[in-house]
Amino acid sequence: MRVKILTAICLTAFIAMIAAFAIADEKAAAKHEFIGEKKCKICHKKDGTHPSWLETSHATAFDNLTPEQQKDPAYIKYYTTGTDAKGELLTGVQCEACHGAGADYKAKKIMEDREQAIANGLLIPDEKTCLTCHNADAPGKLGATAKDWDFAKAKAKGVHAMPEAAEETE
């Protein structure tokens, strides 16, 4: 009788453990939604981040493609950010292409807490982030220059102005 009870308890614990892993995997796989640079601009206009990004080749990446390239999935993958919740294509390499989809971290209260923002999808870009686009598989100019692309030089140059609060913590 003890063996049966012990077996039942172990089996129940095993099933509970598998269910917990399944739920954790499902949450980890939950996809954050893109909101687009216009919503990022609401907070990042005053700190100079958004206006300085507008002057970069990332901001104008899609606009510099030919009409044929703008329809080519090979180019769209590298010269756009994705689609928002409404299915609208976010053209150019917008904020979220590097910093992660912002729907779950856009709130000021979350953004003021770096750890909470990261837990809600904010990415702090690093070389690996950049190499998702700056690689030999990328089409057009991006692909041609990817093998010569230097993360250290790109980081030193910067992609946009850094908000003062971020400079103090980094």
N, C-alpha and C positions, 0 to 999 in steps of 0.2 A: 504494500500500500504506500509506504514512504517513497519508494522508487517511482511509482506512478505520479505522486504529488510533486516530487522533485522534477521529474521529466516535464510535467505540465507547466510548472513554474519556469523552467529553463526555456521551454518552447514559447511560452507567452512573452518572456523577456526578449528572446531572439526576434520574434515578430514585431514587438514594439521598437526594437533597435532598428530593424529594417525600415519600418514606417517613418521613424525619425530621420533616417538618412534620406529617404525619398522626399520628405517635406523640405529638408535642408537643401537638397539639390534643386528642387523646384523653385525655392526662394532665390538661390544663387543664380539660377537661370532666368529669373524674372528680368525682363528687358525694360530699361528706363526709356522714356520717350524723349525725343528731341523737341525743343521749343523754338529754336531759331534765334539768330543774332539780334533780331529786333527786340526780343524779350530780355536778352542779356544786356542790351544797351540801356535798358531802364535804370539799372544800377551802375553800369560800368561806363556811362558817358561822362559823368562828373569826374571820375578818377583818372580819365585819360586813356583807359585801356581800349575802349571801343573806337574812339576817333583815330588812335594810332594804328589799330588793326586795319581800319578802312584804307590806309595808305600802303598796305602790304600786297604782295603778289598772291597771298592766300585769299584775300578778300575778292580779288578780281580774277581768280584762277578760271572759273567757268566762263566768264565773259570774254576771255582771251582765246577760247576755243573757236574753231570754225563751226558753222551751223551743223555740218555733218558730224563733227566730233561731239557736239552737245547732245546728239542722239545715240551715240555709240556707248554701249554699256561698259566697254573697257575704259573709256575716258570718264564716264559718269562716276565710276567707282572711286576715282582718285581726285576728281575736280569738283565734287559736291560733298555735302555732309551727310545726307540721308534724307529721310522724309519725316515730317512732323506728324502729330496724331491725326491730322486731317488728310494725310497722304500728299501734302504739298512738298515738292522737291526743294531742299535747301541748297541753293547754288553757292558755289565757292567753298573754300575751306573755312567754314565758320568756327566759332568758339568751341562748339561741342565736338568737332572733329578731333580736337586735341584734348579737351577737358571732360569729355563724356557727356552723354545726354542729360540735360539739366532739369527735367520736369520734377524730379524728386529732391533736388538740392537748391533750387532757385530761390526759395524763401529766404528773406534776410536773416531770420533767426537761425536757420540752418547754416547759411553761408558765413555767419559770424563765428561759427564753431568749426574749425578746420576738420577735426575728427568726425564730427557729425556729417559734414558735407561729403567727406570721402565715403562714409558709410552709406550715403544716399546717392552715390554714383559719380561724384566729382573725381576726375583723374588729374594727377599732377604729372604733366607730360615729362617724359624722359627720352632717351635715345631710342628705345624700343617703340615708343609711341610714334616718333617721327619716321622710323623705318617702315611703318605700315604703308606709307606712301612713297617715301624717298628710297625706293628700291629698284633693282634692275628689271622687275616685271612691269613697272609703270610705263604707260605709253607716252609718246610725245616728248617734249622737252624734259619733263620730270624723269622719265626713264633714261634718257640720254645722259643726264647729269647725275643720276642716282649713284653710280659707281664712284663718282668724284665728290659726292656730298660729304661734308665733314660736320658731324654733330657739334664738336667743340666750337668750331667757328660760328655755326648757326646759333648756338646757345649764347655765345658772347655778343653776337649782333642783336639777338632777341627778335621776337615776332611782333611784339606790341609792348607798349609801356606797361610797367608793373604798377599795380595800385600801391599806394604808400603803405597800407596795412600789411600787404603781402611781403613787401620789402623788409619790414621790421621783423617778421617771423621767419624769414628764410635766410 
